[in-house]
Amino acid sequence: MEIIAYLIPISLFLGGVGLAAFVYTVRSNQYDDPDGNSQRILSNDYDDKPKS
């Protein structure tokens, strides 16, 4: 039972680190792709049915 006293704070700390890393990536706009989808849909470079 004493191990729970160590595991709970460790797991909360690691969860907080993961949450902080996620918030950092969202705030630094690493998930934004404003021109990507609009350009890819008009491009013929990536065809769903390539010619054989």
PDBQT receptor file of N, H, CA, C and O in Angstrom, charges set to zero:
ATOM      1  N   MET A   1       0.809  -1.191   0.000  1.00  0.00    +0.000 N 
ATOM      2  CA  MET A   1       0.000   0.000   0.000  1.00  0.00    +0.000 C 
ATOM      3  C   MET A   1       0.857   1.263   0.000  1.00  0.00    +0.000 C 
ATOM      4  O   MET A   1       0.409   2.314  -0.457  1.00  0.00    +0.000 OA
ATOM      5  N   GLU A   2       2.055   1.171   0.495  1.00  0.00    +0.000 N 
ATOM      6  H   GLU A   2       2.419   0.317   0.866  1.00  0.00    +0.000 HD
ATOM      7  CA  GLU A   2       2.906   2.359   0.540  1.00  0.00    +0.000 C 
ATOM      8  C   GLU A   2       3.348   2.805  -0.850  1.00  0.00    +0.000 C 
ATOM      9  O   GLU A   2       3.672   3.973  -1.068  1.00  0.00    +0.000 OA
ATOM     10  N   ILE A   3       3.355   1.859  -1.786  1.00  0.00    +0.000 N 
ATOM     11  H   ILE A   3       3.092   0.910  -1.610  1.00  0.00    +0.000 HD
ATOM     12  CA  ILE A   3       3.801   2.212  -3.136  1.00  0.00    +0.000 C 
ATOM     13  C   ILE A   3       2.827   3.178  -3.805  1.00  0.00    +0.000 C 
ATOM     14  O   ILE A   3       3.218   3.960  -4.671  1.00  0.00    +0.000 OA
ATOM     15  N   ILE A   4       1.561   3.122  -3.402  1.00  0.00    +0.000 N 
ATOM     16  H   ILE A   4       1.243   2.487  -2.698  1.00  0.00    +0.000 HD
ATOM     17  CA  ILE A   4       0.572   4.040  -3.982  1.00  0.00    +0.000 C 
ATOM     18  C   ILE A   4       0.919   5.480  -3.633  1.00  0.00    +0.000 C 
ATOM     19  O   ILE A   4       0.653   6.393  -4.415  1.00  0.00    +0.000 OA
ATOM     20  N   ALA A   5       1.503   5.685  -2.476  1.00  0.00    +0.000 N 
ATOM     21  H   ALA A   5       1.718   4.943  -1.840  1.00  0.00    +0.000 HD
ATOM     22  CA  ALA A   5       1.901   7.036  -2.080  1.00  0.00    +0.000 C 
ATOM     23  C   ALA A   5       2.978   7.593  -3.007  1.00  0.00    +0.000 C 
ATOM     24  O   ALA A   5       3.125   8.809  -3.125  1.00  0.00    +0.000 OA
ATOM     25  N   TYR A   6       3.723   6.720  -3.659  1.00  0.00    +0.000 N 
ATOM     26  H   TYR A   6       3.603   5.732  -3.564  1.00  0.00    +0.000 HD
ATOM     27  CA  TYR A   6       4.728   7.168  -4.628  1.00  0.00    +0.000 C 
ATOM     28  C   TYR A   6       4.157   7.232  -6.044  1.00  0.00    +0.000 C 
ATOM     29  O   TYR A   6       4.482   8.141  -6.808  1.00  0.00    +0.000 OA
ATOM     30  N   LEU A   7       3.312   6.273  -6.388  1.00  0.00    +0.000 N 
ATOM     31  H   LEU A   7       3.049   5.534  -5.768  1.00  0.00    +0.000 HD
ATOM     32  CA  LEU A   7       2.831   6.185  -7.757  1.00  0.00    +0.000 C 
ATOM     33  C   LEU A   7       1.846   7.295  -8.120  1.00  0.00    +0.000 C 
ATOM     34  O   LEU A   7       1.868   7.791  -9.247  1.00  0.00    +0.000 OA
ATOM     35  N   ILE A   8       0.996   7.684  -7.199  1.00  0.00    +0.000 N 
ATOM     36  H   ILE A   8       0.978   7.281  -6.284  1.00  0.00    +0.000 HD
ATOM     37  CA  ILE A   8       0.017   8.720  -7.510  1.00  0.00    +0.000 C 
ATOM     38  C   ILE A   8       0.684  10.061  -7.815  1.00  0.00    +0.000 C 
ATOM     39  O   ILE A   8       0.349  10.664  -8.835  1.00  0.00    +0.000 OA
ATOM     40  N   PRO A   9       1.596  10.557  -7.001  1.00  0.00    +0.000 N 
ATOM     41  CA  PRO A   9       2.256  11.823  -7.368  1.00  0.00    +0.000 C 
ATOM     42  C   PRO A   9       3.081  11.726  -8.650  1.00  0.00    +0.000 C 
ATOM     43  O   PRO A   9       3.134  12.675  -9.433  1.00  0.00    +0.000 OA
ATOM     44  N   ILE A  10       3.718  10.586  -8.859  1.00  0.00    +0.000 N 
ATOM     45  H   ILE A  10       3.674   9.816  -8.224  1.00  0.00    +0.000 HD
ATOM     46  CA  ILE A  10       4.505  10.423 -10.087  1.00  0.00    +0.000 C 
ATOM     47  C   ILE A  10       3.593  10.460 -11.303  1.00  0.00    +0.000 C 
ATOM     48  O   ILE A  10       3.908  11.122 -12.292  1.00  0.00    +0.000 OA
ATOM     49  N   SER A  11       2.465   9.757 -11.240  1.00  0.00    +0.000 N 
ATOM     50  H   SER A  11       2.209   9.220 -10.437  1.00  0.00    +0.000 HD
ATOM     51  CA  SER A  11       1.555   9.742 -12.386  1.00  0.00    +0.000 C 
ATOM     52  C   SER A  11       0.927  11.119 -12.613  1.00  0.00    +0.000 C 
ATOM     53  O   SER A  11       0.726  11.521 -13.760  1.00  0.00    +0.000 OA
ATOM     54  N   LEU A  12       0.618  11.841 -11.548  1.00  0.00    +0.000 N 
ATOM     55  H   LEU A  12       0.781  11.515 -10.616  1.00  0.00    +0.000 HD
ATOM     56  CA  LEU A  12       0.087  13.194 -11.705  1.00  0.00    +0.000 C 
ATOM     57  C   LEU A  12       1.127  14.123 -12.313  1.00  0.00    +0.000 C 
ATOM     58  O   LEU A  12       0.799  14.969 -13.144  1.00  0.00    +0.000 OA
ATOM     59  N   PHE A  13       2.371  13.967 -11.903  1.00  0.00    +0.000 N 
ATOM     60  H   PHE A  13       2.637  13.279 -11.228  1.00  0.00    +0.000 HD
ATOM     61  CA  PHE A  13       3.452  14.782 -12.466  1.00  0.00    +0.000 C 
ATOM     62  C   PHE A  13       3.637  14.490 -13.955  1.00  0.00    +0.000 C 
ATOM     63  O   PHE A  13       3.748  15.416 -14.758  1.00  0.00    +0.000 OA
ATOM     64  N   LEU A  14       3.669  13.218 -14.324  1.00  0.00    +0.000 N 
ATOM     65  H   LEU A  14       3.579  12.466 -13.671  1.00  0.00    +0.000 HD
ATOM     66  CA  LEU A  14       3.846  12.870 -15.738  1.00  0.00    +0.000 C 
ATOM     67  C   LEU A  14       2.653  13.316 -16.577  1.00  0.00    +0.000 C 
ATOM     68  O   LEU A  14       2.825  13.752 -17.715  1.00  0.00    +0.000 OA
ATOM     69  N   GLY A  15       1.464  13.212 -16.031  1.00  0.00    +0.000 N 
ATOM     70  H   GLY A  15       1.324  12.857 -15.106  1.00  0.00    +0.000 HD
ATOM     71  CA  GLY A  15       0.287  13.711 -16.744  1.00  0.00    +0.000 C 
ATOM     72  C   GLY A  15       0.346  15.206 -16.930  1.00  0.00    +0.000 C 
ATOM     73  O   GLY A  15      -0.032  15.716 -17.985  1.00  0.00    +0.000 OA
ATOM     74  N   GLY A  16       0.819  15.920 -15.916  1.00  0.00    +0.000 N 
ATOM     75  H   GLY A  16       1.126  15.505 -15.060  1.00  0.00    +0.000 HD
ATOM     76  CA  GLY A  16       0.975  17.369 -16.028  1.00  0.00    +0.000 C 
ATOM     77  C   GLY A  16       2.017  17.749 -17.061  1.00  0.00    +0.000 C 
ATOM     78  O   GLY A  16       1.840  18.719 -17.799  1.00  0.00    +0.000 OA
ATOM     79  N   VAL A  17       3.099  16.995 -17.119  1.00  0.00    +0.000 N 
ATOM     80  H   VAL A  17       3.244  16.207 -16.520  1.00  0.00    +0.000 HD
ATOM     81  CA  VAL A  17       4.134  17.254 -18.132  1.00  0.00    +0.000 C 
ATOM     82  C   VAL A  17       3.560  17.044 -19.531  1.00  0.00    +0.000 C 
ATOM     83  O   VAL A  17       3.806  17.844 -20.433  1.00  0.00    +0.000 OA
ATOM     84  N   GLY A  18       2.796  15.969 -19.710  1.00  0.00    +0.000 N 
ATOM     85  H   GLY A  18       2.596  15.318 -18.978  1.00  0.00    +0.000 HD
ATOM     86  CA  GLY A  18       2.175  15.719 -21.011  1.00  0.00    +0.000 C 
ATOM     87  C   GLY A  18       1.183  16.802 -21.381  1.00  0.00    +0.000 C 
ATOM     88  O   GLY A  18       1.138  17.238 -22.531  1.00  0.00    +0.000 OA
ATOM     89  N   LEU A  19       0.393  17.237 -20.421  1.00  0.00    +0.000 N 
ATOM     90  H   LEU A  19       0.430  16.882 -19.487  1.00  0.00    +0.000 HD
ATOM     91  CA  LEU A  19      -0.571  18.310 -20.677  1.00  0.00    +0.000 C 
ATOM     92  C   LEU A  19       0.136  19.612 -21.009  1.00  0.00    +0.000 C 
ATOM     93  O   LEU A  19      -0.286  20.330 -21.915  1.00  0.00    +0.000 OA
ATOM     94  N   ALA A  20       1.198  19.926 -20.293  1.00  0.00    +0.000 N 
ATOM     95  H   ALA A  20       1.540  19.343 -19.557  1.00  0.00    +0.000 HD
ATOM     96  CA  ALA A  20       1.962  21.144 -20.571  1.00  0.00    +0.000 C 
ATOM     97  C   ALA A  20       2.582  21.091 -21.967  1.00  0.00    +0.000 C 
ATOM     98  O   ALA A  20       2.602  22.099 -22.673  1.00  0.00    +0.000 OA
ATOM     99  N   ALA A  21       3.086  19.931 -22.366  1.00  0.00    +0.000 N 
ATOM    100  H   ALA A  21       3.071  19.112 -21.792  1.00  0.00    +0.000 HD
ATOM    101  CA  ALA A  21       3.667  19.795 -23.707  1.00  0.00    +0.000 C 
ATOM    102  C   ALA A  21       2.596  19.978 -24.775  1.00  0.00    +0.000 C 
ATOM    103  O   ALA A  21       2.842  20.611 -25.802  1.00  0.00    +0.000 OA
ATOM    104  N   PHE A  22       1.407  19.424 -24.536  1.00  0.00    +0.000 N 
ATOM    105  H   PHE A  22       1.208  18.910 -23.702  1.00  0.00    +0.000 HD
ATOM    106  CA  PHE A  22       0.321  19.579 -25.495  1.00  0.00    +0.000 C 
ATOM    107  C   PHE A  22      -0.109  21.035 -25.606  1.00  0.00    +0.000 C 
ATOM    108  O   PHE A  22      -0.301  21.539 -26.713  1.00  0.00    +0.000 OA
ATOM    109  N   VAL A  23      -0.262  21.714 -24.481  1.00  0.00    +0.000 N 
ATOM    110  H   VAL A  23      -0.107  21.305 -23.582  1.00  0.00    +0.000 HD
ATOM    111  CA  VAL A  23      -0.664  23.122 -24.498  1.00  0.00    +0.000 C 
ATOM    112  C   VAL A  23       0.397  23.960 -25.210  1.00  0.00    +0.000 C 
ATOM    113  O   VAL A  23       0.059  24.881 -25.954  1.00  0.00    +0.000 OA
ATOM    114  N   TYR A  24       1.665  23.652 -24.993  1.00  0.00    +0.000 N 
ATOM    115  H   TYR A  24       1.940  22.904 -24.389  1.00  0.00    +0.000 HD
ATOM    116  CA  TYR A  24       2.738  24.381 -25.670  1.00  0.00    +0.000 C 
ATOM    117  C   TYR A  24       2.647  24.211 -27.188  1.00  0.00    +0.000 C 
ATOM    118  O   TYR A  24       2.799  25.182 -27.930  1.00  0.00    +0.000 OA
ATOM    119  N   THR A  25       2.402  22.992 -27.649  1.00  0.00    +0.000 N 
ATOM    120  H   THR A  25       2.279  22.203 -27.046  1.00  0.00    +0.000 HD
ATOM    121  CA  THR A  25       2.331  22.768 -29.089  1.00  0.00    +0.000 C 
ATOM    122  C   THR A  25       1.107  23.445 -29.697  1.00  0.00    +0.000 C 
ATOM    123  O   THR A  25       1.170  23.928 -30.828  1.00  0.00    +0.000 OA
ATOM    124  N   VAL A  26       0.004  23.487 -28.973  1.00  0.00    +0.000 N 
ATOM    125  H   VAL A  26      -0.047  23.095 -28.054  1.00  0.00    +0.000 HD
ATOM    126  CA  VAL A  26      -1.187  24.163 -29.490  1.00  0.00    +0.000 C 
ATOM    127  C   VAL A  26      -0.956  25.664 -29.557  1.00  0.00    +0.000 C 
ATOM    128  O   VAL A  26      -1.333  26.300 -30.542  1.00  0.00    +0.000 OA
ATOM    129  N   ARG A  27      -0.349  26.238 -28.538  1.00  0.00    +0.000 N 
ATOM    130  H   ARG A  27      -0.043  25.722 -27.739  1.00  0.00    +0.000 HD
ATOM    131  CA  ARG A  27      -0.122  27.693 -28.523  1.00  0.00    +0.000 C 
ATOM    132  C   ARG A  27       0.933  28.132 -29.516  1.00  0.00    +0.000 C 
ATOM    133  O   ARG A  27       0.921  29.281 -29.957  1.00  0.00    +0.000 OA
ATOM    134  N   SER A  28       1.845  27.246 -29.879  1.00  0.00    +0.000 N 
ATOM    135  H   SER A  28       1.855  26.312 -29.521  1.00  0.00    +0.000 HD
ATOM    136  CA  SER A  28       2.871  27.620 -30.852  1.00  0.00    +0.000 C 
ATOM    137  C   SER A  28       2.446  27.277 -32.280  1.00  0.00    +0.000 C 
ATOM    138  O   SER A  28       3.261  27.297 -33.203  1.00  0.00    +0.000 OA
ATOM    139  N   ASN A  29       1.149  26.959 -32.449  1.00  0.00    +0.000 N 
ATOM    140  H   ASN A  29       0.488  26.942 -31.699  1.00  0.00    +0.000 HD
ATOM    141  CA  ASN A  29       0.547  26.733 -33.780  1.00  0.00    +0.000 C 
ATOM    142  C   ASN A  29       1.211  25.611 -34.566  1.00  0.00    +0.000 C 
ATOM    143  O   ASN A  29       1.351  25.715 -35.784  1.00  0.00    +0.000 OA
ATOM    144  N   GLN A  30       1.616  24.557 -33.901  1.00  0.00    +0.000 N 
ATOM    145  H   GLN A  30       1.501  24.472 -32.911  1.00  0.00    +0.000 HD
ATOM    146  CA  GLN A  30       2.234  23.441 -34.607  1.00  0.00    +0.000 C 
ATOM    147  C   GLN A  30       1.215  22.548 -35.295  1.00  0.00    +0.000 C 
ATOM    148  O   GLN A  30       1.593  21.712 -36.116  1.00  0.00    +0.000 OA
ATOM    149  N   TYR A  31      -0.053  22.698 -34.989  1.00  0.00    +0.000 N 
ATOM    150  H   TYR A  31      -0.361  23.377 -34.323  1.00  0.00    +0.000 HD
ATOM    151  CA  TYR A  31      -1.089  21.883 -35.608  1.00  0.00    +0.000 C 
ATOM    152  C   TYR A  31      -1.817  22.634 -36.718  1.00  0.00    +0.000 C 
ATOM    153  O   TYR A  31      -2.693  22.060 -37.364  1.00  0.00    +0.000 OA
ATOM    154  N   ASP A  32      -1.485  23.880 -36.952  1.00  0.00    +0.000 N 
ATOM    155  H   ASP A  32      -0.773  24.346 -36.427  1.00  0.00    +0.000 HD
ATOM    156  CA  ASP A  32      -2.157  24.663 -37.976  1.00  0.00    +0.000 C 
ATOM    157  C   ASP A  32      -1.565  24.368 -39.347  1.00  0.00    +0.000 C 
ATOM    158  O   ASP A  32      -0.352  24.233 -39.503  1.00  0.00    +0.000 OA
ATOM    159  N   ASP A  33      -2.430  24.272 -40.315  1.00  0.00    +0.000 N 
ATOM    160  H   ASP A  33      -3.415  24.381 -40.188  1.00  0.00    +0.000 HD
ATOM    161  CA  ASP A  33      -2.032  24.086 -41.706  1.00  0.00    +0.000 C 
ATOM    162  C   ASP A  33      -3.011  24.878 -42.564  1.00  0.00    +0.000 C 
ATOM    163  O   ASP A  33      -3.850  24.293 -43.250  1.00  0.00    +0.000 OA
ATOM    164  N   PRO A  34      -2.909  26.216 -42.531  1.00  0.00    +0.000 N 
ATOM    165  CA  PRO A  34      -3.938  27.035 -43.174  1.00  0.00    +0.000 C 
ATOM    166  C   PRO A  34      -4.005  26.875 -44.685  1.00  0.00    +0.000 C 
ATOM    167  O   PRO A  34      -5.092  26.967 -45.255  1.00  0.00    +0.000 OA
ATOM    168  N   ASP A  35      -2.903  26.642 -45.342  1.00  0.00    +0.000 N 
ATOM    169  H   ASP A  35      -2.019  26.566 -44.879  1.00  0.00    +0.000 HD
ATOM    170  CA  ASP A  35      -2.913  26.544 -46.794  1.00  0.00    +0.000 C 
ATOM    171  C   ASP A  35      -2.871  25.106 -47.295  1.00  0.00    +0.000 C 
ATOM    172  O   ASP A  35      -3.091  24.858 -48.480  1.00  0.00    +0.000 OA
ATOM    173  N   GLY A  36      -2.597  24.181 -46.429  1.00  0.00    +0.000 N 
ATOM    174  H   GLY A  36      -2.418  24.383 -45.466  1.00  0.00    +0.000 HD
ATOM    175  CA  GLY A  36      -2.395  22.794 -46.863  1.00  0.00    +0.000 C 
ATOM    176  C   GLY A  36      -3.588  22.164 -47.522  1.00  0.00    +0.000 C 
ATOM    177  O   GLY A  36      -3.478  21.685 -48.651  1.00  0.00    +0.000 OA
ATOM    178  N   ASN A  37      -4.731  22.145 -46.862  1.00  0.00    +0.000 N 
ATOM    179  H   ASN A  37      -4.821  22.534 -45.945  1.00  0.00    +0.000 HD
ATOM    180  CA  ASN A  37      -5.904  21.475 -47.431  1.00  0.00    +0.000 C 
ATOM    181  C   ASN A  37      -6.416  22.176 -48.673  1.00  0.00    +0.000 C 
ATOM    182  O   ASN A  37      -6.809  21.519 -49.637  1.00  0.00    +0.000 OA
ATOM    183  N   SER A  38      -6.418  23.494 -48.665  1.00  0.00    +0.000 N 
ATOM    184  H   SER A  38      -6.099  24.028 -47.882  1.00  0.00    +0.000 HD
ATOM    185  CA  SER A  38      -6.934  24.213 -49.826  1.00  0.00    +0.000 C 
ATOM    186  C   SER A  38      -6.040  24.011 -51.043  1.00  0.00    +0.000 C 
ATOM    187  O   SER A  38      -6.537  24.027 -52.169  1.00  0.00    +0.000 OA
ATOM    188  N   GLN A  39      -4.766  23.826 -50.856  1.00  0.00    +0.000 N 
ATOM    189  H   GLN A  39      -4.362  23.813 -49.941  1.00  0.00    +0.000 HD
ATOM    190  CA  GLN A  39      -3.863  23.595 -51.982  1.00  0.00    +0.000 C 
ATOM    191  C   GLN A  39      -3.865  22.133 -52.418  1.00  0.00    +0.000 C 
ATOM    192  O   GLN A  39      -3.764  21.847 -53.611  1.00  0.00    +0.000 OA
ATOM    193  N   ARG A  40      -3.977  21.206 -51.473  1.00  0.00    +0.000 N 
ATOM    194  H   ARG A  40      -4.059  21.439 -50.504  1.00  0.00    +0.000 HD
ATOM    195  CA  ARG A  40      -3.950  19.782 -51.813  1.00  0.00    +0.000 C 
ATOM    196  C   ARG A  40      -5.175  19.360 -52.607  1.00  0.00    +0.000 C 
ATOM    197  O   ARG A  40      -5.073  18.513 -53.494  1.00  0.00    +0.000 OA
ATOM    198  N   ILE A  41      -6.320  19.933 -52.306  1.00  0.00    +0.000 N 
ATOM    199  H   ILE A  41      -6.403  20.621 -51.585  1.00  0.00    +0.000 HD
ATOM    200  CA  ILE A  41      -7.536  19.506 -52.999  1.00  0.00    +0.000 C 
ATOM    201  C   ILE A  41      -7.524  19.945 -54.466  1.00  0.00    +0.000 C 
ATOM    202  O   ILE A  41      -8.189  19.330 -55.299  1.00  0.00    +0.000 OA
ATOM    203  N   LEU A  42      -6.784  20.989 -54.783  1.00  0.00    +0.000 N 
ATOM    204  H   LEU A  42      -6.243  21.489 -54.106  1.00  0.00    +0.000 HD
ATOM    205  CA  LEU A  42      -6.706  21.480 -56.162  1.00  0.00    +0.000 C 
ATOM    206  C   LEU A  42      -5.543  20.884 -56.930  1.00  0.00    +0.000 C 
ATOM    207  O   LEU A  42      -5.448  21.074 -58.143  1.00  0.00    +0.000 OA
ATOM    208  N   SER A  43      -4.669  20.177 -56.266  1.00  0.00    +0.000 N 
ATOM    209  H   SER A  43      -4.746  20.022 -55.281  1.00  0.00    +0.000 HD
ATOM    210  CA  SER A  43      -3.466  19.653 -56.894  1.00  0.00    +0.000 C 
ATOM    211  C   SER A  43      -3.737  18.276 -57.501  1.00  0.00    +0.000 C 
ATOM    212  O   SER A  43      -4.508  17.486 -56.957  1.00  0.00    +0.000 OA
ATOM    213  N   ASN A  44      -3.101  18.007 -58.619  1.00  0.00    +0.000 N 
ATOM    214  H   ASN A  44      -2.474  18.648 -59.061  1.00  0.00    +0.000 HD
ATOM    215  CA  ASN A  44      -3.202  16.697 -59.254  1.00  0.00    +0.000 C 
ATOM    216  C   ASN A  44      -2.030  15.797 -58.895  1.00  0.00    +0.000 C 
ATOM    217  O   ASN A  44      -1.916  14.689 -59.419  1.00  0.00    +0.000 OA
ATOM    218  N   ASP A  45      -1.161  16.262 -58.008  1.00  0.00    +0.000 N 
ATOM    219  H   ASP A  45      -1.254  17.162 -57.582  1.00  0.00    +0.000 HD
ATOM    220  CA  ASP A  45       0.010  15.477 -57.643  1.00  0.00    +0.000 C 
ATOM    221  C   ASP A  45      -0.362  14.192 -56.919  1.00  0.00    +0.000 C 
ATOM    222  O   ASP A  45       0.314  13.175 -57.077  1.00  0.00    +0.000 OA
ATOM    223  N   TYR A  46      -1.420  14.225 -56.132  1.00  0.00    +0.000 N 
ATOM    224  H   TYR A  46      -1.969  15.051 -56.004  1.00  0.00    +0.000 HD
ATOM    225  CA  TYR A  46      -1.819  13.070 -55.348  1.00  0.00    +0.000 C 
ATOM    226  C   TYR A  46      -3.176  12.590 -55.852  1.00  0.00    +0.000 C 
ATOM    227  O   TYR A  46      -4.218  13.010 -55.351  1.00  0.00    +0.000 OA
ATOM    228  N   ASP A  47      -3.154  11.717 -56.835  1.00  0.00    +0.000 N 
ATOM    229  H   ASP A  47      -2.307  11.375 -57.243  1.00  0.00    +0.000 HD
ATOM    230  CA  ASP A  47      -4.372  11.231 -57.455  1.00  0.00    +0.000 C 
ATOM    231  C   ASP A  47      -4.817   9.953 -56.741  1.00  0.00    +0.000 C 
ATOM    232  O   ASP A  47      -3.991   9.106 -56.402  1.00  0.00    +0.000 OA
ATOM    233  N   ASP A  48      -6.119   9.822 -56.519  1.00  0.00    +0.000 N 
ATOM    234  H   ASP A  48      -6.789  10.510 -56.795  1.00  0.00    +0.000 HD
ATOM    235  CA  ASP A  48      -6.634   8.634 -55.858  1.00  0.00    +0.000 C 
ATOM    236  C   ASP A  48      -6.532   7.399 -56.749  1.00  0.00    +0.000 C 
ATOM    237  O   ASP A  48      -6.379   6.282 -56.254  1.00  0.00    +0.000 OA
ATOM    238  N   LYS A  49      -6.614   7.597 -58.030  1.00  0.00    +0.000 N 
ATOM    239  H   LYS A  49      -6.738   8.504 -58.432  1.00  0.00    +0.000 HD
ATOM    240  CA  LYS A  49      -6.544   6.475 -58.973  1.00  0.00    +0.000 C 
ATOM    241  C   LYS A  49      -5.416   6.747 -59.965  1.00  0.00    +0.000 C 
ATOM    242  O   LYS A  49      -5.664   7.291 -61.041  1.00  0.00    +0.000 OA
ATOM    243  N   PRO A  50      -4.203   6.383 -59.626  1.00  0.00    +0.000 N 
ATOM    244  CA  PRO A  50      -3.094   6.663 -60.538  1.00  0.00    +0.000 C 
ATOM    245  C   PRO A  50      -3.180   5.827 -61.806  1.00  0.00    +0.000 C 
ATOM    246  O   PRO A  50      -3.729   4.725 -61.808  1.00  0.00    +0.000 OA
ATOM    247  N   LYS A  51      -2.633   6.367 -62.871  1.00  0.00    +0.000 N 
ATOM    248  H   LYS A  51      -2.187   7.262 -62.869  1.00  0.00    +0.000 HD
ATOM    249  CA  LYS A  51      -2.627   5.657 -64.147  1.00  0.00    +0.000 C 
ATOM    250  C   LYS A  51      -1.656   4.493 -64.079  1.00  0.00    +0.000 C 
ATOM    251  O   LYS A  51      -0.570   4.614 -63.511  1.00  0.00    +0.000 OA
ATOM    252  N   SER A  52      -2.040   3.381 -64.649  1.00  0.00    +0.000 N 
ATOM    253  H   SER A  52      -2.922   3.283 -65.110  1.00  0.00    +0.000 HD
ATOM    254  CA  SER A  52      -1.167   2.197 -64.599  1.00  0.00    +0.000 C 
ATOM    255  C   SER A  52      -0.149   2.183 -65.719  1.00  0.00    +0.000 C 
ATOM    256  O   SER A  52       0.654   1.255 -65.812  1.00  0.00    +0.000 OA
TER     257      SER A  52
